[in-house]
């Protein structure tokens, strides 16, 4: 069964379809999507390749592309592919940012969707949320730290 969802971006709506075999099409054009690092995807559509960074949860994703933040409207049934962090169970910075808030400590129990870290980039706050229920193993950042894409911020178990 294929899943379809819409992404609204810069006043346009793109239709994204994910087939049962994992094939993706954007507005009917086949798209190649492959991991490009922690929480990053290399997307090729019509011969043009871009890197898209992802944060949030599959039901509430944030996508970052060429300085723009996109929050697709995803139905509850949709499955959005998402790269894992730098290590299994890690939550990594999706883009260059500064750490504005650290809301958890090692040993804390967290639930899916709970905000763990708040980053600030381009004068916008970017909440990073737990991808699943678990326990915080370690926190690798502090308020005021400058982080780069792929920097491991929180380890989850």
N, C-alpha and C positions, 0 to 999 in steps of 0.2 A: 504494500500500500504506500503510495507516495504522499508526502506532506507538502503543503503549500502555505507560504506566508508572505506578507507584504512588508517591504521596508520603505518607509517614507524618508526622503532625503532631498534637501534643497528644493522643496516644492514638487518633487516628482515621486511617484510610487513605482517601486520595482517589485516584480513578482518573482519570488524565489521558490523553486520546486526541488525537493529532495526525493529522489526515487527510492524504491525499496532496496535497490542494489547500491545506494549511496551516491549515485550520479546526481549532480546538481546542474540546474539550468536557471539562468537569470533572464527574465523576459523572453524565454524560449531559446536563448543561446546557451549551448553547453558551456559549463564552467569547470575548470580544473582547480581543485582546492587541495593543498597539501600543507602539512605543518612546516613552519618557518622559524621555529624557536618556541620558547615558553610563551604560551598564550598568544601566539601569532600564527597567521595563516598566509600562504602565498596563493593569491587568487588570479587565475588567468581566464579572461573572457575576450573572445574575438582577437586573440593574439597579443593582448595587452595584459601585462602582469603588474599587480600591486600587492603590497603587504598590508594586511588588515590585522590590527591588534584587538583582542577581546578581553572583557572583564565581566563580572557579574555571574549570573546563573543562567542555565539554559532557558528558563522561563522569563528571565529579566536580564537579557544581555546588553552590554554596552560595546559598541564597535568603534574603533578609532581608525580613521583613514585620512591621510594627508592633512592632518591638523583639524579634521572635523570629527565630532562625536555624533554617532548615530545610535539611536535606541529603537531597534525594530519592534514592531508590535507582533508578538508571537502568541499564537493560540496555545491553550493548555496542552494540546495533543502534539504540538510540533516538537521536533527534535532538532536542536541546533548543535552542530559539531563544535567542540571546544577543546583546544589544546590543554594538556596538563601543565602544571608549573614546572620549574626547573628540575624538580625531582618529584617522584610520585607523592601526592599529597601536599605539594607546595603551592603557595599562592604567590605569584610574581607580579612585579610592576608591568603594566601594559604599555607604558610610554614614559618618557622623561617627566619627572614630577618631583615635588617635595612632599614629605610626609607631614600632614596637618594634624592627624589624630591617630593614636594607637589605642584601640578599644578593648584589647584582650591581652592576656599574659599567659605564659607557659602554664599548662595544667587546666586552663579554662575549658569547660564543655561548651560547644557551639552548635547551633542548629542551621540547617540549610537556609541560605538567604540572609543570615545575620551579618551585619556590617562589622568587619574586623579591623580594617584600616581605612582611613580617609586620606586620599592624595589630593594635591592641588596642582593643576596644570592649566596653563592658558587662562588663568583667573576663574577656573571652574573646579568645583569639588567633585572628586571621583571616588565614590564609596566602593571598596572591594569587599565582596560578600563571600561567605563560606559556600563552597559548591555542594557541600553535603554535611550531614550531622557528623560530629567528631570531637576530638580533643586537640587543643593547641599543644604541639610538642615544643615549639620554640618560636620566638619573635626575633627577627633579624634586622629591625629598624627602630628608630626613635623619632620623636617629633623633631622636625627641622632637617632631617636627613634629605639629601638630594639623591634620587634613585634613577637608574637607567632602565630601559626595557629589559625584561628578563631577570632583573634583580630579585632574588628570593626574599620575600618579606615575612611570610609566616609558614611554618611547617605544621601540617595537620595529620592526625592519625585517625 
